[in-house]
Amino acid sequence: MIRLNVLLLVAVVLSALALVRSQYETRRLVMAIEKVNKESALLEVEHQRLLVERRAQATPQRVQSLAQQKLQMRVATPAITQYVSMTPGNAGGASAGVAK
């Protein structure tokens, strides 16, 4: 009978230790999930901010302004347009005629 009591005591102690370990792991995993959820929310906010910034950088007025200032581009007018014509026997384009 004493042997059975000792065996049951060992089983209860092992069961209690397993329960404590399980609760510890559960708490650790819940904390990890909360941390990841918080990081996800921060990344979503950053993503939205970057989308707004990208939209602001790509406005037609800004692109035109940068093209004129930094790339020295200007609006095409008929006065500065050059037309290239190909002669029928000259499909390779080696000596294409240029007309204004």
Sequence and secondary structure as in RCSB ss.txt:
>XXXX:A:sequence
MIRLNVLLLVAVVLSALALVRSQYETRRLVMAIEKVNKESALLEVEHQRLLVERRAQATPQRVQSLAQQKLQMRV
ATPAITQYVSMTPGNAGGASAGVAK
>XXXX:A:secstr
 HHHHHHHHHHHHHHHHHHHHHHHHHHHHHHHHHHHHHHHHHHHHHHHHHHHHHHHHT HHHHHHHHHHTS    
  TTT  EEE  TT TT TT EEE 
